[in-house]
Amino acid sequence: MLVRDMNQLDVLMQELSPEFGWSLCAPKQDDETGAITGARAIPRGPERAVETLQLLASGVLPLFCLAVGDVQDYAKQAFCHQDVASDGSFAVAMIAPLAVAPVAGSEDGSERPTPVRGRWYREALWECGLISQCLYLACEAEAQHLHGTALGCMFDDAIGQVLGLSRDSRYACLHGFACGAGIVGELNDDDAGDEPTGPVH
């Protein structure tokens, strides 16, 4: 989980599955050579908060490891059975808060989050599109055969389920993106009159 707004970290930790570890992935430096040798995870606990804040203050990316496992099949199913979501190097789901929590003691007695309407929803979609475009350009610039593509079709409930989001959660998945080595499609007899398929990511 790459947390863009650290003000939402505590809320995310409450809303997502309690089984998640929330270990901060930070560079691991070799004590003798000073070289970066991999990544280290900061365990949960009283000491986690202090060390995590120190690392974030030093400029470490707020990228957290929630769980480890093989999610290749799940990624394909969650993104409308698209092979591109499971066969690439990575796939991401972008979530955003689309509701505000009920106010304690509110007059209407509401116990469910109130949906956010209007401009914020549009702007959240625009931000997802902009992030997707930046990822796409970064993939193209990184290597000759690395490509990225947006994943516009997804099963919101399936993604919410693996994240541990309840139906009353204020968070929802808005967009997806996948990256991998491009495969150039080949024409067959059925496609004789069509345009070349181009890169299939």
Secondary structure, DSSP 8 states (H G I E B T S, - for coil): -B-S-GGGHHHHHHHS-TT---EEEEEEE-TTT--EEEEEEE-SSHHHHHHHHHHHHTT---BEE---S--HHHHHHHTTT-HHHHHSSEEEEEEEE-EE---TT-TT---S-EE--THHHHHHHHHHHHHHHHHHHHHHHH-TTEEEEEE----HHHHHHHHT--TT-SEEEEEEEEEEE-EE----GGGTTS----EE-
